[in-house]
Amino acid sequence: MPNRFPRICRISVLLLSVVSPGLAFADLPSPARQAELLNLVRQDCGSCHGLRLEGGLGLPLTPQALKEKSPEALKQTILYGRGGTPMPPWGPFLTEAEAGWIVETLLKGLP
């Protein structure tokens, strides 16, 4: 029995990394916060990036448009904005983990 516990732990870590490769389970926003973040992306981000996130004043945020982008660079853009552009910093309103969750969600396709 003692030999199975480490194997179970390794399997759990592997499953978590497949389900959410960029975030540790403890970093995931609560379901209520995830709903708030989805609303923020749809409404606030959508006001510049298009309500369908297919572009507008801002670039498209579809999985196809973002697939070649670095997830870390996308997270930094969300947190710190882009100087000289209309992209504002959202860092005062989001944690790094929440910004990472938004990036992962955008890369998968907004539900």
C-alpha distances in whole Angstrom, upper triangle without the diagonal:
4,5,5,7,10,10,11,13,15,16,17,19,20,21,23,25,26,27,29,29,32,30,27,26,27,31,31,34,34,35,38,39,38,41,43,43,43,46,47,47,49,52,52,51,53,56,56,54,55,54,52,51,53,55,58,59,56,54,52,48,47,44,47,49,46,44,45,45,42,40,41,44,44,42,45,48,47,46,49,52,54,57,60,59,58,55,54,51,49,47,48,47,43,40,39,36,38,41,38,36,40,40,37,38,42,40,39,42,42,41
4,6,6,8,10,10,12,14,15,16,18,20,21,22,24,26,27,28,28,30,29,25,25,26,29,30,33,33,35,38,38,37,40,42,42,43,46,46,46,48,51,51,50,52,55,55,53,54,53,52,50,52,54,57,58,55,53,51,47,46,43,46,48,45,43,44,44,41,39,39,42,43,41,43,46,45,44,47,50,52,55,58,57,57,53,52,49,47,45,46,45,42,38,37,34,37,39,36,35,39,39,36,38,41,39,38,41,42,41
4,6,6,7,9,11,12,13,15,16,17,19,21,22,24,25,27,26,29,28,25,24,26,29,30,33,33,35,38,38,37,40,42,41,42,45,46,45,47,50,50,49,51,54,54,52,53,52,50,49,51,53,56,57,53,51,49,46,45,42,44,46,43,40,42,41,39,37,37,41,41,39,42,45,44,43,46,49,51,54,57,56,56,52,51,48,46,44,46,45,41,38,37,34,36,38,35,34,38,38,35,36,40,38,36,40,41,40
4,6,5,6,9,10,10,12,14,15,16,18,20,21,22,24,24,27,26,23,22,24,27,27,31,31,32,35,36,34,37,40,39,39,43,43,43,45,48,48,46,48,51,52,49,50,49,47,46,48,50,53,55,51,49,47,43,42,39,41,43,41,38,40,40,37,35,36,39,39,38,40,43,42,42,45,47,49,52,56,54,54,50,50,47,44,43,44,43,39,36,35,32,34,36,33,32,36,35,32,34,37,35,34,37,38,37
4,5,5,6,9,10,11,12,14,15,17,18,20,21,22,23,25,23,20,19,21,24,25,28,28,29,33,33,32,35,37,36,37,40,41,40,43,45,45,44,46,49,49,47,49,47,46,45,47,49,52,53,49,47,45,42,41,38,40,42,39,37,39,38,36,33,34,37,37,35,38,41,39,39,42,44,47,50,53,52,51,48,47,44,42,40,41,40,36,33,32,29,31,34,31,30,33,33,30,32,35,34,32,36,36,36
4,5,5,6,9,10,11,12,14,15,16,18,20,21,21,23,22,19,18,20,23,24,27,28,29,33,33,32,35,37,35,36,40,40,39,42,45,44,43,45,48,48,46,47,47,45,43,45,47,50,51,47,45,44,40,39,36,39,40,37,35,36,36,33,31,31,35,35,33,36,39,38,37,40,42,45,48,51,50,50,46,45,42,40,38,40,39,35,32,30,27,30,32,29,28,32,32,29,31,34,32,31,34,35,35
4,5,5,6,9,10,10,12,14,15,17,18,20,20,22,21,19,19,21,23,24,28,28,29,33,33,31,34,37,35,36,39,40,39,41,44,44,42,44,47,47,45,46,45,43,42,44,46,49,50,46,44,42,39,38,35,37,39,36,34,35,35,32,30,31,35,35,33,36,39,38,37,40,43,45,48,51,50,49,46,45,43,40,39,41,39,36,33,31,28,30,32,29,28,32,31,28,30,33,31,29,33,34,34
4,5,5,6,9,10,10,12,14,15,16,18,18,21,20,17,16,18,21,22,25,25,26,30,30,28,31,34,33,33,37,37,36,39,41,42,40,42,45,46,43,44,43,41,40,42,44,47,49,45,43,41,37,36,33,36,38,35,33,35,34,32,29,30,34,34,32,35,37,36,36,39,41,44,47,50,48,48,44,44,41,39,37,39,37,34,31,29,26,28,30,27,26,30,29,26,28,31,29,28,31,32,31
4,5,5,6,9,10,11,12,14,15,16,16,19,17,14,14,15,18,19,23,23,25,28,28,27,30,32,31,31,35,35,35,37,40,40,38,40,43,43,41,43,42,40,39,41,43,46,46,43,41,39,36,35,32,35,36,33,31,33,32,30,27,27,31,31,29,32,35,33,33,36,38,41,44,47,46,45,42,41,38,36,34,36,34,31,28,26,23,26,28,24,24,27,27,24,26,29,28,27,30,31,30
4,5,5,6,9,10,11,12,14,15,15,17,17,14,14,17,19,20,23,24,26,29,29,27,31,33,31,31,35,35,34,37,40,39,38,40,43,43,40,42,41,39,38,39,41,44,45,42,40,38,34,33,30,33,34,31,29,30,30,27,25,26,30,30,28,31,33,33,33,35,38,40,43,46,45,44,41,40,38,36,34,36,35,31,28,26,23,26,27,24,23,27,26,23,25,28,26,25,29,30,30
4,5,5,6,9,10,11,12,14,14,17,17,15,14,17,19,19,23,23,24,28,28,26,29,31,30,30,34,34,33,35,38,38,37,38,42,42,39,40,39,37,36,38,40,43,44,41,39,37,33,32,29,31,33,30,28,30,30,27,25,26,30,30,28,31,34,33,33,36,38,40,43,46,44,44,40,40,38,36,34,37,35,31,29,27,23,26,27,24,23,26,25,22,24,27,25,23,27,28,28
4,5,5,6,9,10,11,12,13,15,14,12,11,13,16,16,19,20,21,24,24,23,26,28,27,27,31,31,30,33,35,36,34,36,39,39,37,38,37,35,34,36,38,41,42,39,37,35,31,30,27,30,32,29,27,29,29,26,24,25,28,28,26,29,32,30,30,34,36,38,41,44,42,42,38,38,35,33,31,34,32,28,25,24,21,23,24,21,20,23,23,20,22,25,23,22,25,26,25
4,5,5,6,9,10,10,10,13,12,9,9,12,14,15,18,20,21,24,24,22,26,27,26,26,30,30,29,32,34,34,33,34,38,38,35,37,36,34,33,35,37,40,40,37,35,33,30,29,26,29,30,27,25,27,26,23,21,22,25,25,23,26,29,28,28,31,33,35,38,41,40,40,36,35,33,31,29,31,30,26,23,21,18,21,22,19,18,22,21,18,20,23,22,21,24,25,25
4,5,5,6,9,10,9,13,13,11,12,15,16,16,20,21,22,26,25,23,26,28,26,27,30,31,29,31,35,35,33,34,38,37,35,36,35,33,32,33,35,39,40,36,34,32,29,27,24,26,28,25,23,25,25,22,20,21,25,25,24,26,29,28,29,32,33,35,38,41,40,40,36,36,33,31,30,33,31,27,25,23,20,22,23,19,19,22,21,18,20,22,20,19,23,24,24
4,5,5,6,9,9,13,12,11,11,14,16,15,18,19,20,23,23,21,24,26,24,24,28,29,27,29,32,33,31,32,36,36,33,34,33,31,30,32,34,37,39,35,33,31,27,26,23,25,27,25,23,25,25,23,20,22,25,25,23,27,29,28,28,31,33,35,38,41,39,39,35,35,33,31,30,32,30,27,24,23,19,21,22,19,17,20,20,16,18,21,19,17,21,22,22
4,5,5,6,7,10,9,7,7,11,12,11,15,16,17,20,20,18,21,23,21,22,25,26,25,27,30,30,28,30,33,33,31,32,31,29,28,30,32,35,36,33,31,29,25,24,22,24,26,23,22,24,23,21,18,19,23,22,20,24,26,24,25,28,30,32,35,38,36,36,32,32,30,27,26,29,27,23,21,19,16,17,19,15,14,17,17,14,16,19,17,16,19,20,20
4,6,5,4,8,8,8,9,12,13,12,16,18,19,22,21,19,22,24,22,22,26,26,24,27,30,30,28,29,33,32,30,31,31,29,27,29,31,34,35,31,29,27,24,23,20,22,24,21,19,21,20,18,15,17,20,20,19,22,24,23,24,27,28,30,33,36,35,34,31,31,28,26,25,28,27,23,20,18,15,17,18,14,14,17,16,13,15,18,16,15,18,20,20
4,6,6,9,10,11,11,15,15,14,18,19,19,23,22,19,22,24,22,22,26,26,24,26,29,30,27,29,32,32,29,30,30,27,26,27,30,33,34,31,28,26,23,21,18,20,22,20,18,20,20,18,16,18,21,20,20,23,25,24,25,28,29,31,34,37,35,35,31,32,30,28,27,30,28,24,23,20,17,19,19,16,14,17,16,12,14,17,14,13,17,18,19
4,6,9,9,10,9,13,13,11,15,16,16,19,19,16,19,21,19,19,22,23,21,23,26,27,25,26,30,30,27,28,27,25,24,26,28,31,33,29,27,25,21,20,17,20,22,19,18,20,20,19,16,18,21,20,19,22,24,22,24,27,28,30,34,36,34,33,30,30,28,26,25,28,26,22,21,19,16,16,17,14,12,15,14,11,12,15,13,11,15,16,16
4,6,6,7,8,11,10,9,12,14,15,18,17,14,17,19,17,17,21,21,19,21,25,25,23,24,28,28,25,27,26,24,22,24,26,29,30,27,25,23,19,19,16,19,20,17,16,19,18,16,13,15,18,17,15,19,21,19,20,23,25,27,30,33,31,30,27,27,25,22,22,24,23,19,17,15,12,13,14,10,9,12,11,8,10,13,12,11,14,15,16
4,6,8,10,13,12,11,15,17,18,21,20,17,20,22,19,19,23,23,21,23,27,26,24,26,29,28,26,28,27,26,23,25,27,30,31,27,25,23,20,19,16,19,20,17,15,17,16,14,11,13,16,16,15,18,20,19,20,23,24,26,29,32,30,30,27,27,25,23,22,25,24,20,18,15,13,14,14,11,11,13,12,9,12,14,12,12,15,17,18
4,7,10,12,10,10,13,16,18,20,18,16,19,20,17,18,21,21,19,22,25,24,21,24,27,26,24,26,26,24,22,24,25,28,28,25,23,22,18,18,16,19,19,15,15,16,14,12,9,9,13,13,11,14,16,16,16,19,21,23,26,29,27,27,23,23,21,19,18,22,20,17,14,12,9,11,11,7,8,11,9,7,11,13,11,12,15,17,18
4,6,8,6,7,10,13,15,18,15,14,17,18,16,17,20,20,19,22,24,23,22,24,27,27,25,27,26,25,23,26,27,29,30,26,25,24,20,20,18,21,22,18,18,19,17,15,11,12,15,15,12,15,18,16,16,20,21,24,27,30,29,28,24,24,21,19,18,20,19,15,13,10,7,10,11,7,7,11,11,9,11,14,14,14,17,17,18
4,5,5,7,11,13,15,18,16,15,19,20,18,19,23,22,22,25,27,26,25,27,30,30,28,30,30,29,27,29,30,33,33,30,29,27,24,24,22,25,25,22,21,23,21,18,15,15,19,18,16,18,21,19,19,22,24,27,30,33,32,31,28,27,24,22,20,22,21,17,14,12,9,12,13,11,10,14,14,12,15,18,17,17,20,20,21
4,5,6,9,11,13,16,15,14,17,19,17,19,22,22,22,24,27,26,25,28,30,31,29,31,30,29,27,30,31,34,34,31,30,28,25,25,23,26,27,24,23,25,24,21,18,18,21,20,18,21,23,21,21,24,26,29,32,36,34,33,29,28,25,23,21,23,21,18,15,14,10,12,15,12,11,15,16,13,15,18,18,17,20,20,20
4,6,8,10,13,15,14,14,17,18,17,19,22,22,22,25,27,26,26,28,31,31,30,32,30,30,28,31,33,35,35,32,31,30,26,27,25,28,29,26,26,27,25,23,19,19,22,21,18,21,23,21,20,24,26,29,32,35,34,33,29,28,25,22,20,21,19,16,13,13,10,12,15,13,12,16,17,15,17,20,20,20,22,22,22
4,6,9,12,14,12,12,16,16,14,17,19,19,19,22,24,23,22,25,27,28,26,28,28,27,25,28,29,31,31,28,28,26,23,24,22,26,26,22,23,24,22,20,16,15,19,18,14,17,19,17,16,20,22,25,28,31,30,29,25,24,21,18,16,18,16,13,10,9,6,8,11,9,9,12,14,13,14,17,18,18,20,19,20
4,6,9,11,9,9,12,13,12,14,17,16,17,19,21,21,20,23,25,26,25,26,25,24,23,26,27,29,30,27,26,25,21,21,20,24,24,21,22,24,22,20,16,16,19,17,15,18,20,17,17,21,22,25,29,32,30,28,25,24,21,18,17,18,16,13,11,11,7,7,10,9,7,10,12,11,12,15,16,15,17,16,16
4,6,8,6,6,9,10,9,11,14,14,15,17,19,19,19,21,23,24,23,25,23,23,22,25,26,28,29,26,26,24,21,22,21,25,25,22,23,25,23,21,18,18,20,18,15,18,19,16,16,20,21,25,28,31,29,27,23,22,20,16,15,16,14,11,10,11,8,6,10,10,8,10,13,12,12,15,17,17,18,16,16
4,5,5,6,9,10,10,12,14,15,16,18,20,20,21,22,25,26,25,26,24,24,24,27,29,30,31,28,28,27,23,24,23,27,27,25,26,28,26,25,21,22,24,22,19,22,23,20,19,23,25,28,31,34,32,30,26,25,23,19,18,19,16,13,13,14,11,10,14,14,11,13,16,15,14,18,19,19,19,17,16
4,5,5,6,9,10,10,12,14,15,17,18,19,20,21,24,26,24,25,22,22,22,26,27,29,30,28,28,26,22,22,22,26,27,24,25,28,27,26,22,23,25,22,20,23,24,21,21,25,26,29,32,35,32,30,27,25,24,20,20,21,17,15,15,17,14,12,15,15,12,13,16,15,13,17,19,17,17,15,14
4,5,5,6,9,10,11,13,15,16,17,18,19,20,22,25,24,24,22,22,22,26,27,29,29,27,28,26,23,23,24,27,28,26,27,30,28,27,24,24,26,23,21,24,24,20,21,24,25,29,31,34,31,29,26,24,23,19,19,19,16,14,15,17,15,12,15,17,13,14,18,17,15,18,21,20,19,16,15
4,5,5,6,9,10,10,12,14,15,15,16,18,20,22,22,22,20,21,20,24,25,26,27,25,25,24,21,22,22,26,26,23,25,28,25,24,21,21,23,20,17,20,20,17,17,21,21,25,28,30,28,26,23,21,19,15,16,16,12,11,11,14,12,9,12,13,11,11,15,15,13,16,19,18,18,15,15
4,5,5,6,9,10,10,12,14,15,15,16,19,21,20,20,18,18,18,21,23,24,25,23,23,21,18,18,19,22,23,20,22,25,23,22,18,19,21,18,16,19,19,16,17,20,21,24,27,30,27,25,22,21,19,16,16,17,14,12,12,14,11,8,11,12,8,9,12,12,10,13,15,15,14,12,11
4,5,5,6,9,10,11,12,14,15,15,18,20,19,19,17,17,17,21,22,24,25,23,23,21,18,19,19,23,23,22,24,27,25,24,21,22,24,20,19,22,21,18,19,22,22,26,29,31,28,25,22,21,21,17,18,19,15,14,15,17,15,12,14,15,12,11,15,15,12,14,17,16,15,12,11
4,5,5,6,9,10,10,11,13,14,16,18,18,18,16,17,17,21,22,23,23,21,22,21,18,19,21,24,24,22,24,27,25,24,21,22,23,19,18,20,20,16,17,20,20,23,26,28,25,23,20,19,18,14,15,15,12,11,13,16,14,11,13,15,12,11,15,16,13,15,18,18,17,13,13
4,5,5,6,9,10,10,10,12,15,16,16,16,15,16,15,18,19,20,21,19,19,18,15,16,17,21,20,19,21,23,21,21,17,18,19,16,14,17,16,12,14,17,17,20,23,25,23,20,17,16,15,12,13,14,10,9,11,13,12,8,9,11,9,7,11,12,10,11,15,15,14,11,12
4,5,5,6,9,10,10,11,13,15,14,14,12,13,12,16,17,19,20,18,18,16,13,14,15,19,19,17,20,22,21,21,18,19,20,16,15,18,17,14,16,19,19,21,25,26,23,21,18,18,17,14,16,17,14,13,15,16,14,11,11,13,10,8,11,12,9,10,13,13,11,8,8
4,5,5,6,8,9,10,12,14,14,14,11,13,13,16,17,18,19,18,19,17,15,16,18,21,21,20,22,25,23,24,21,22,22,19,18,20,19,15,17,20,19,22,25,26,23,20,18,17,17,14,17,17,14,13,16,18,17,13,14,16,13,11,14,16,12,13,17,16,14,11,11
4,6,5,5,7,8,10,12,12,13,11,13,12,16,16,17,17,15,17,16,14,16,18,21,20,19,21,24,21,22,19,20,20,16,15,17,16,12,14,16,15,18,21,23,20,17,14,14,14,11,13,14,10,11,14,15,15,11,11,14,13,10,13,15,13,13,16,17,15,12,13
4,6,6,5,6,9,10,9,10,9,10,9,13,13,14,15,13,14,12,10,12,14,17,16,15,18,20,18,19,16,18,17,14,13,16,14,11,13,16,15,17,20,22,18,16,13,13,14,11,14,15,13,12,15,15,15,12,11,13,11,8,10,12,10,9,13,14,12,9,11
4,6,6,5,8,10,9,9,6,8,8,11,12,13,15,13,14,13,11,12,15,17,17,16,19,22,20,22,19,21,21,17,17,19,17,14,17,19,18,20,23,24,20,17,15,16,17,14,18,19,16,15,18,19,19,15,14,16,14,11,13,15,12,11,15,15,12,9,10
4,6,5,6,9,10,9,7,10,10,13,14,13,14,13,15,14,13,15,18,21,19,19,22,25,23,24,22,23,22,18,18,20,18,15,17,19,17,19,22,23,19,16,15,15,16,14,17,18,15,15,19,20,20,16,16,18,17,14,16,18,15,14,18,19,16,13,14
4,5,5,8,9,10,9,12,11,14,13,13,13,12,14,14,13,16,18,21,19,18,22,24,21,22,20,21,20,16,16,17,15,12,14,16,14,16,18,19,16,13,11,11,12,10,14,14,12,13,17,18,19,15,14,17,16,13,15,18,16,14,18,19,17,14,16
4,5,6,6,8,8,10,8,11,10,10,10,9,10,10,9,12,15,17,15,15,18,20,18,19,17,18,17,13,14,15,12,10,13,14,12,14,17,18,14,11,9,10,12,10,14,15,13,13,16,17,18,14,13,15,15,11,12,15,13,11,15,17,14,12,15
4,5,5,5,4,7,6,9,9,9,10,9,10,10,9,11,15,17,15,15,19,21,19,21,19,21,20,16,17,18,16,13,17,18,15,17,19,20,16,13,12,13,15,14,18,19,17,17,20,20,21,17,16,18,17,13,14,17,14,12,16,17,14,12,14
4,6,6,6,10,9,11,10,8,8,9,12,12,12,15,18,20,18,18,22,23,22,23,22,23,21,18,19,20,17,15,17,18,15,17,19,18,15,12,11,12,15,14,18,19,17,18,21,22,23,20,18,21,20,16,17,20,18,16,19,21,18,15,18
4,6,8,10,8,10,7,6,5,5,8,9,10,14,17,18,15,16,20,21,19,21,20,21,19,16,17,18,14,13,16,16,13,14,16,15,12,9,9,11,14,14,18,19,18,18,21,22,23,20,18,20,20,16,17,20,18,15,18,20,18,16,19
4,7,8,5,7,5,5,6,4,6,6,7,10,13,14,12,13,16,18,16,18,18,19,17,14,16,17,14,13,16,17,14,14,17,17,13,11,10,12,15,15,18,20,19,19,21,21,22,19,16,18,18,14,14,17,15,12,15,17,14,13,16
4,5,5,6,5,5,8,8,9,8,9,11,14,15,13,15,18,20,19,22,21,23,21,17,19,21,17,16,20,21,17,18,21,20,16,14,14,16,18,18,21,23,21,21,24,24,24,21,19,21,20,16,17,19,17,14,16,18,15,13,16
4,5,8,8,9,11,11,12,10,10,11,15,16,15,17,20,22,21,23,22,24,23,19,20,22,19,17,21,22,19,21,23,23,19,17,16,17,20,18,22,23,21,21,24,24,24,21,19,21,19,16,17,19,16,14,17,17,14,12,13
4,5,8,10,13,12,12,9,9,9,12,13,13,14,17,20,19,22,20,23,22,18,20,22,20,18,22,23,21,22,25,25,21,19,18,19,21,20,23,25,23,22,24,24,24,21,19,20,19,15,16,17,14,12,14,15,11,9,11
4,6,8,11,9,8,5,5,6,10,11,10,11,14,17,16,18,17,20,18,15,17,19,16,15,18,20,17,18,21,21,18,16,14,17,18,17,20,22,20,20,22,22,22,19,17,18,17,13,13,15,13,9,12,13,10,9,12
4,7,10,9,7,4,6,6,10,10,9,11,14,16,16,19,18,21,19,16,19,21,18,17,21,22,19,19,22,22,18,17,16,19,21,20,23,26,24,23,25,24,24,22,20,20,20,16,15,17,15,12,13,15,12,12,15
4,7,6,5,4,7,9,12,12,10,12,15,16,16,19,19,21,19,16,18,19,16,16,20,20,17,16,19,18,15,14,13,16,19,19,22,24,23,23,25,24,25,22,20,21,21,17,16,18,17,13,15,17,14,14,17
4,5,6,7,10,12,16,16,13,15,19,20,19,21,21,23,21,18,20,21,17,17,20,20,17,16,18,17,13,12,12,15,18,19,22,24,23,23,26,26,27,24,21,23,23,19,19,21,20,16,19,21,18,17,20
4,7,9,12,15,18,18,15,16,20,20,19,21,21,23,20,17,19,19,16,16,19,18,14,14,15,14,10,8,10,13,16,17,21,22,22,22,25,25,26,24,21,23,23,20,19,22,21,18,20,22,20,19,22
4,7,9,12,15,15,12,13,17,17,15,18,18,19,16,13,16,16,12,13,16,15,12,11,14,13,9,8,8,11,14,15,18,20,20,20,22,22,23,21,18,19,20,16,16,19,18,15,17,19,17,17,20
4,6,9,12,12,8,10,13,14,12,15,16,17,15,12,15,16,12,13,17,17,13,12,15,15,11,11,10,14,16,17,20,22,21,21,23,22,23,21,18,19,19,16,14,17,17,13,14,17,15,16,19
4,6,9,9,6,8,11,13,12,15,15,17,15,13,15,17,14,14,18,18,16,15,18,18,15,14,13,16,18,18,21,23,22,21,23,22,22,20,17,18,18,14,13,15,14,10,12,14,12,12,16
4,7,8,6,6,10,12,11,13,12,15,14,10,13,15,12,12,16,17,15,15,19,19,16,15,13,15,16,16,18,21,20,18,20,19,19,17,14,14,14,11,9,12,10,7,8,11,9,9,13
4,5,5,6,8,11,11,14,13,17,16,13,15,18,16,15,19,20,18,19,22,23,20,19,17,19,20,19,22,24,23,21,22,21,20,18,16,16,15,12,11,11,10,7,7,9,7,8,12
4,6,5,6,9,10,12,12,15,15,12,15,18,16,16,19,21,20,20,24,25,22,22,19,21,22,21,22,26,24,21,22,20,19,18,16,15,14,12,10,10,9,6,5,6,6,9,12
4,6,5,8,10,13,13,17,16,14,17,19,18,18,22,23,21,21,25,25,22,22,20,23,24,23,25,28,27,25,25,23,23,22,19,18,18,16,13,13,13,10,8,10,9,12,15
4,6,7,8,12,12,16,14,12,15,17,15,16,19,20,18,18,21,22,19,19,17,20,21,21,23,26,25,23,24,22,22,21,18,17,18,15,12,14,14,10,9,12,11,13,16
4,6,5,8,9,12,11,9,12,14,13,13,17,18,16,16,20,21,18,19,16,19,19,19,20,24,23,20,21,19,19,18,15,14,15,12,9,10,11,8,7,10,10,12,16
4,6,8,9,12,12,11,14,16,15,16,19,21,20,19,23,24,22,22,20,22,22,22,23,26,25,23,23,20,20,19,17,15,16,14,11,11,12,10,7,9,11,14,17
4,7,9,12,11,11,14,16,15,17,19,20,19,18,22,23,21,22,20,22,22,22,23,27,26,24,24,21,21,21,18,16,18,16,13,13,15,13,10,13,14,17,21
4,6,9,7,7,10,12,11,13,16,16,16,15,18,20,18,19,16,19,18,19,20,23,23,21,21,18,18,18,15,13,15,14,10,12,14,12,10,13,14,17,20
4,5,5,6,9,10,11,13,14,15,15,15,18,21,19,21,17,19,18,18,18,22,22,19,19,15,16,17,13,11,14,13,10,11,14,12,10,14,16,18,21
4,5,5,6,9,10,11,12,14,15,15,19,21,20,20,17,18,16,16,16,20,19,16,15,12,12,13,10,8,10,10,6,8,11,10,8,12,14,15,19
4,5,5,6,9,10,11,12,13,14,17,20,19,20,17,17,15,15,14,18,18,15,14,10,11,13,10,8,11,12,9,10,14,13,12,15,17,18,21
4,5,5,6,9,10,10,11,11,14,17,16,17,14,15,13,14,14,18,18,16,15,12,14,14,11,10,13,13,10,12,15,13,13,16,18,19,22
4,5,5,6,9,10,10,11,14,17,15,15,12,13,12,12,13,16,16,14,14,11,13,12,9,8,11,9,7,10,12,10,10,14,15,15,19
4,5,5,6,9,10,12,15,18,16,17,13,13,11,10,10,14,13,11,10,8,9,9,6,6,9,8,6,9,12,11,12,15,16,16,19
4,5,5,6,7,9,12,15,15,15,12,11,9,10,9,13,14,11,11,9,11,12,8,9,12,12,10,13,15,14,15,18,19,19,23
4,6,5,5,6,10,13,11,12,8,9,7,9,9,13,14,12,13,11,14,13,9,11,14,12,10,14,15,14,15,18,18,18,22
4,6,6,9,12,15,13,12,8,8,6,6,7,11,10,9,10,9,11,10,7,9,11,9,9,12,13,12,14,17,17,16,19
4,6,9,12,15,14,14,10,8,5,5,4,8,9,7,8,7,10,10,7,10,12,11,11,14,16,15,17,20,20,19,22
4,7,9,12,12,12,9,7,4,7,6,9,11,11,12,11,14,14,11,13,16,14,14,18,19,18,19,22,23,22,25
4,6,9,8,8,5,5,4,7,8,11,12,12,14,13,16,15,12,14,17,14,14,18,19,17,19,22,21,21,24
4,6,6,7,5,7,7,11,12,15,16,16,18,17,19,18,15,17,19,17,16,20,21,18,20,23,23,23,26
4,5,8,7,8,9,13,14,16,18,18,20,19,22,21,18,20,23,21,20,23,24,22,23,27,27,26,30
4,7,8,10,12,16,17,19,21,21,23,23,26,24,21,23,26,23,22,26,26,24,25,29,28,27,31
4,5,8,11,14,16,18,19,20,22,22,24,23,19,22,23,21,20,23,24,21,22,26,25,24,28
4,6,10,12,15,16,17,18,21,21,23,21,18,21,22,19,19,23,22,20,22,25,23,22,26
4,7,9,12,14,14,15,17,17,20,18,14,17,19,16,15,19,19,17,19,22,21,20,23
4,6,9,10,11,12,15,16,18,16,13,17,18,16,16,20,20,18,20,23,22,21,24
4,6,7,9,10,12,12,15,14,11,14,16,14,15,18,19,18,20,23,22,21,24
4,6,6,6,9,10,13,10,9,12,14,12,13,16,16,16,18,21,20,19,21
4,5,5,7,8,11,10,8,12,14,13,14,17,18,18,20,22,22,21,23
4,6,8,10,13,12,11,15,16,15,17,20,20,20,23,25,25,23,25
4,7,10,12,10,10,13,14,13,15,18,18,18,21,23,22,20,22
4,7,8,6,6,10,10,10,12,15,15,16,18,20,20,18,20
4,5,5,6,9,10,11,13,14,15,17,18,20,21,19,21
4,5,5,6,9,10,11,12,14,15,17,18,20,19,21
4,5,5,6,9,10,10,12,14,15,16,18,17,19
4,5,5,6,9,10,10,12,14,15,16,15,16
4,5,5,6,9,10,11,12,14,15,14,16
4,5,5,6,9,10,11,12,14,14,16
4,5,5,6,9,10,11,12,11,13
4,5,5,6,9,10,10,9,12
4,5,5,6,9,10,10,13
4,5,5,6,9,9,12
4,5,5,6,6,8
4,5,5,5,9
4,6,8,11
4,7,9
4,6
4
